[in-house]
Amino acid sequence: MNADSRISPSVIHVDAIIRLSAAGLRATTVDAGSLAGLTAADWAAIHAMAHTQSIEALCFAGLPEEAAETMDAPTLSRWRRESDLTLYRQFAYDAERDTFLAQFAAHGLSWLTLKGIDMVAYYPQPGLRSMGDQDLVVAFVENKAADVTRTAEAESIMTDVMTGLGYTRNKDSERELGFVKDGLHVEFHRAMMSDMESANGFYSRDVLEHYRNPWSLAVSDDGRAYRLPPDEEYLFHVAHMWKHYNCTGFGLRFLADTIVLRERYRDVIDWAAMGETLDAMGMGGFERTVWSLSRTLFDHPEDWADRLGEREGEMLAEIMGGGTYGNADLLIAKQVQRRASAYRERSGGKTGRIGFLADYWMRRLLPDREWVRIYYPKLARLPLWPLFVGCARVGSALSHPGKIMREIDETLRRVGRDANRE
C-alpha cells in the first residue's frame, strides 16, 4: 500500500473498514482470508473506527463468520447490538413519522423529507444506514406556486402535536425546530440552507439562493408529502456534504451515500448537466473528488490504496482523522484556510505573514457589517455598532479560552506553512 504516510489511524484498520463497508454496500461479506492476522485489539480498534464514522451496521453486515474467532466477546456483542439498534431506530423513526405527519396533514401542513429519511431506503437492505435524526421542512404550502405563509401558526401546530406525542422541544435556532423523545430526534427546518452558514463561507450565495424556496424545487402527488426529484436530491446531497466539509469535515457515511445515490440514479439523472450545475454553484471540483474517492474505495476495496490519487488521499486522510461530521480541530483549520485564501485574493496573491495575522484577527474582532446583521441584528442597528460588537466578540473569546488557543496555534501554523512555500 502507498497510503501509509497520508492516513492515520493505522492503514490496516482503515483497510478493514473499507473492505467491510464495501461488502455491506454489495450485500455480501468480506473474504475471511483478507482479514487474516487481525487480533482482538485490531478488531476493537476497527469497531471503534466504525462507530466514530457512524457505519457500525454497514460494516457489521460485511463481517465474515470467521471474524468472531479472533474478536473478543465484548466487542462482538457491542457491534451486534449497535447493528440491531440501527435497524430498530429505522423502524421506530418510520412509525413515529407516520404518526405525527398524519396529524400535520389533518391541520393542513405539508412536508418535504430530506437526507436520511429518503436515503435509508436506497441501501441494499433495512438497517444498514444509521440516522441520528429525522430532517423535514414543514410549512403551510398554500397553492401550486408554493407560497409559504403563516409560519408562526405552523410552528405552533408542530409544537402542540409533538409535545402531545411525548416529545420535548430541545432546539429553536435560525433554521430549525428540534424535538426529542426516547433518543429519537426530529428536526423541522425553516429552510434548507441558512444565511449564517453562507456568511461563514460554508457554501456560496448561489447555493443559498437556489434553496431559498425549497417548495419550488420539490414535487408532490397530494399537496402534503413533497420530495425532491432525483436531480435536486443529488444536488442537495452534494450541497449538504459540501457544507459539512467546509465547516468541520465529514465521514465515510457521506461517501457511502454518494455511491448509493449515484447507482440508484445512474440512468435517471443527466450527469453531464449535473456537472455543469455543480460547476456553476462552485461545487464541481469537490463533487468530482468525492465521487472518485467513493468509487476507489467501494468499487476497488482490494487495492484501493494503489489507486488513490493525491486529492483523494488528502480527503481520505481528513475523513479518517475525524468522524461522521469531522471534529473541532478541523473546524478551526478550515476557518483559517478560508480566511487565508480570502486574504491572498484581496492582497493580490501576497502571503505576508504579519499582514495575514493582522488581517485575520482584526476581522475576527470586527467582522463585516453583513455578518454582524446576521449574528448580532440588534447591535448592527446601533450607531457605535463596531464598539459593541468588538466587546461581544472579546467576551465570547474569553468564555472559550481553549478554542482561542487552538485558533492562535493554527494561524501560526498557517504562517509557517506559507513561509516554507516561499
N, C-alpha and C positions, 0 to 999 in steps of 0.2 A: 504493500500500500504506500501511496505517496502523500497521504494526508496527515501523517502524524504531527508535523510541525504546525499545522493550522488548526487542529481540532483538539479541544480539551473539554471534557474529561477523556479518559482512555479511549483510544481509537477502537480497541477490541470491544468495549461496551457499546460504543456508537455503532459499530458494525452489526452487533447482535440486535440492537434496537431497529436498525434499518431492515435487516432480514425479517424480523418478526412482524413489523408493521406492514411491510410489503406483502408478506404472506397473508396477513389478516385482510388486506385490501383485495386479495385474489381468492379469498375464501378457501385457503389451503393452509398447510403447516410447513414450517422450515424443515429441510433435510437435517436430521439429527447430527449427521457427520460434520456439518459446517459449524456446529456449536460444540464439538468435542473439545475437551480440555478446560472448559469453563468450570470454575469452582463455586462452592456455595457463596463465597464472598463476592465473586463476579456476579452471580445471579442477584444478590442483594443490591449491588450497585446498578445493575441493569433495570431491576424493578424500580429502584428509586428514580432513575432517569426517566422511565416511562411515566411514573407518577408526576414528576416535575413538568413533563411535556403534555400531560392530560391525555395520554394514549394507552393507559393501562389495559383497557378492554381490547383494543385493536391488537396490541402486542400479545396479550394472553391468547387470543384466538389463533395466533400463529405459532404457539408453542407446540413442539412435538411431545408425545407422551414421555419420551426418554429424558426430557429435561428434569422431570421430577426426581430422577435418580441422583442428581448432583445438586439439587436445590434444597435448602433446609426447609423444614416443615412450616415454620412461621412465615417465611417469605412466600411460599406457595399458597398458604392459606390466605394471607393478606391479599395477594394478587387475585386469587379466585373470588374473594369477597368483593373487591373493587370492580371486577368484571361483572359480577352479579348485580352490584349496585347500579352500574351504568345502565343495564337492561331495565332494572326496576324503575329508575328515575325517568327513563324514556316513556314507559307506560304510565307512570304516575303523572308526568307532565301532560301527556295526551289526555288523560281523564280529567285532570284539573282544568286544562284549557277548554275542553268541550263544555265543562260546567259554566265557567264564567263567561265564555263567548256566547252561550245561549242566552244568558241574562243580558249581556250587552246588546245583542240583536233585538231583544224584546223592548229595549229602550231606544232603538233606532240608531245605535252606534255601528260604525264599520271598522274593520281592522285589516291591517297589512302585516302578514307574517314575514319575519326576517331570519336570516342566518341559520342557526342550528335547528330551528323548528322544521324548516324545509330540508336542510342538508342531511339530517339524520336518516331520512327515508331513501337517500340515494346510495347508501352504503350497502354492501352485499347482503347483510342480514341485520336484524334489530340488535341493539345493544353493543354496537362497535364504536359509536362516536359519543364521547362524553359531552354533557351540556351543563354548564354552570348556572345558566338561567334561560329564560324564555324572553325573546325580544319581539315586540309588536308595536306598530304605530296604530293608535286608536283615536278616532275622532268622529264627529258628525260629517258625513260627506253628503252635501245637500242635493247635488244633481250631477249629471254626467260631465259637466265642466269641471268637476272636482273642487268646487268651492268649499272651503272648510271654515265653519263658523262655530259659535257657541262653545268655545274652548273650556271656559270655566264650568259650564254645565256638564260637559262631557267628563271632565276630571272629577267632578262631584259624584257623578253616577259611578264611575270606575271605583272611587274610594268606597262608596256605600256598598257596592257589590262585593268587592274584595274583602273588606272588613267583615261583611256579613257571612262570608265563607271561611272566616277564621284567620285571614291574613293580617299582618301588621305592616303599616306603611313605614318603610325604612329609608326612602330616598325621595327627595324633591329637588332636582337640580335644574339647570338651564334646559337640559334636553329630555329628561325623563322623570316619570314617577315610578318608584320601586316598591314592591310588596314581597313579603316573605312569610312562609308557613312551613314548619317541619322540614327546614332545609331546602325547600323549593323556592326559587327566586324568580320573580316575574317583573319585567321592566316594560312600561308603556311609554313609548318615545313620543315626544312632541315633534321631533324632527329626526331625519336620518343622519344629518351632519350638523355641525354647530359653528357659529361664528367664533366661539372661543378656540375651538380646535384649529380652525383655519388661521386665526390670528397668531397662534403658536407655531405655525408652519408645518402642521401635520399633514395638510393637503392644500391644494391650490384653491383660489377663488373659483376657478372653473368647476371644480368638483363640488364646492359648496353650492354654487348656483344651480348646478344640474339637479341637486336633490332638494332644492328649496320647496318644491311642492311634490312630495312623493306620490300622491294620488294620481297625478298626471302621468306617471311612469308605469302605473300598475293596471292590471286587468281584473275583472270580476264577472262572475256569472249571475250573481244575485244581488249585487249592490251592497252586500255586507262583507263577505270574505273576499279580500283582494290578495293578489300575488304579483310579484314581478315576473314579466315574461323572461324567457331564457337569456336573451342578451343583456337585459337590465340586471338579472340576477347575478350573472357572472361579473358584470361591471361593478356591481356593489360589493361583491366578494373581494375583488381586487382593491377597490377604494377603502374598504374596511381593513383589509390586510395592510395596505399602504399606510393608513393612519397609525396602526399599531407599530409597524416597522419604524416610522419616523418618530414615534413617541418613546416607547420603551423596548421595542423589538417584538418578535413573535416566535412561536414554536412550530414543531413538526406537524401539529394537527392542522395548521393552515396549509401546509404542503399536501397533506392527505386530502383535505377538502378540495384543493386545486385539481388534483388527479381525478377525484370523483366527479367534479363538475365538468371538467374537460371531456371525460369519457362519456358522460351522460349526454352532453350536447354536441358531441363530435360532428354529427351530420345535421345539426339543427341551427347552430349559430354560423353566420358568415364570419369566419375567423380573420379574413383579410380586413373586412370592415371594422371588426372589433379592434384589431391592431391600430388602425387609423384613429379610432375614437380614443383609445388609451394614449396614443402619442399626443393627440390634441389636448388631453387633460393632464399631461405631464407624467403619466404612469406607465408608459410603454416600455421603457428600459427596465424598470423594476419588474413588471409582469413577465417579461421575457426571461429574466434571470430566475424568477420563481418557477416558471414553467420548465425551464431547462434543468434546474436543480431537482424539481419534483420527478421528472422523467428519469434523471440519472439515478436517483435513489430507489424509486419504487419499480421502475422497469428493468433495472440492472442491479439488483441487490447483491449479486455475487461479486461484481467487480466495479462497484460504484466509485471507489477511491481512485481507480486508474482512469476514470472518465471525467473526473471533477475538473472543471475549468477554474481559472483564477477567481472570477467574480462569484461563481457558485461556491467555491471553497471558502471565501471570506464570509458569505452569507451563512453557510452551514456552521462555521466556527462561531459566529454570533448566536445562531439558534441554539447550539449545544451549550453555550455559555450562559444561557438564560433559561426561561421556562415558557409556558404557554403564551404569556404576554411579556416576555423579556424580563428585565429587572431594573432596580433603581439606578445601578451604575450605568446601564445603557441609556436610561433617560437623560442623565447628565451628559454623557459623552455625545449623544445625538444632538442635544441642545447646543452644546459648544460647537459641534461641527457645523450646524446650520448657521450659527452666528458668525463663525469664521468664514464660511462661504459667502455670506452676505457682506461681510466686511471687505473681502477681496474684490467682490463685484463693485461695491461702492468706491473703493480706492483704486480702481483700475488695475487690479491684479496684484497689488502690493501685499506683502505678508509681514510688514513691520511688526516686531514683537511688542514694543511699547505701545505703538498705535493700536494694535488689536486689543491688548489688555485694557487700555483706557476706554476704547470704544465699547468693549464687552460690558465692563462693569458700570459705565455710565448709562448704557441702555438697560441694564438690569435694574439700576436705581430709578431711572426715569424713562419708562417705555414711551412709545409714540402715542399720540392722542387717541388714535383709533383703538389701540389695545386698551387704553385706560377707559374709554367709553364702554367697552365690553365688560371689563373686570371690575371697574370702580365707577359705575354710571353716576352715582351721586357726587363723588369727588370731581368727576370730569366737568360738572356744571359750575364749579366754584371758580372765582376769578384767579385765585392763587393755587390752582389745582396741582402744579408741579411740587409745591412745598408739601401739601397734604399727602400726595401720592408717595413722595420720597419718604416721608415719615412712616407711612403704612408699609412700604417695602422694607425699610430698615427693621421695623417691628416684626415683620414676617420672617426676615432672615435670622433675627436673634432668637426666635422661637424654634428654629430648626438649625442649630449650630452644626450638627453632623453633616447635613446636606450641603451647607455652605462650604464646609471644609473640603468635602469631596469635589465640589464645583471649582474651588480655588485650585485644588490639585489637578483637575482635568484641564483647566485653562493653561496652567503652567506646562503640562504635558503637551498640549497642543502647540504652544510656543516652541517647545523643544523639538517637536517633530518638524515644524516648519523651518526651524533653524538648520536642522540636519539636511533637509531637502535643498536648502540654499547652498 
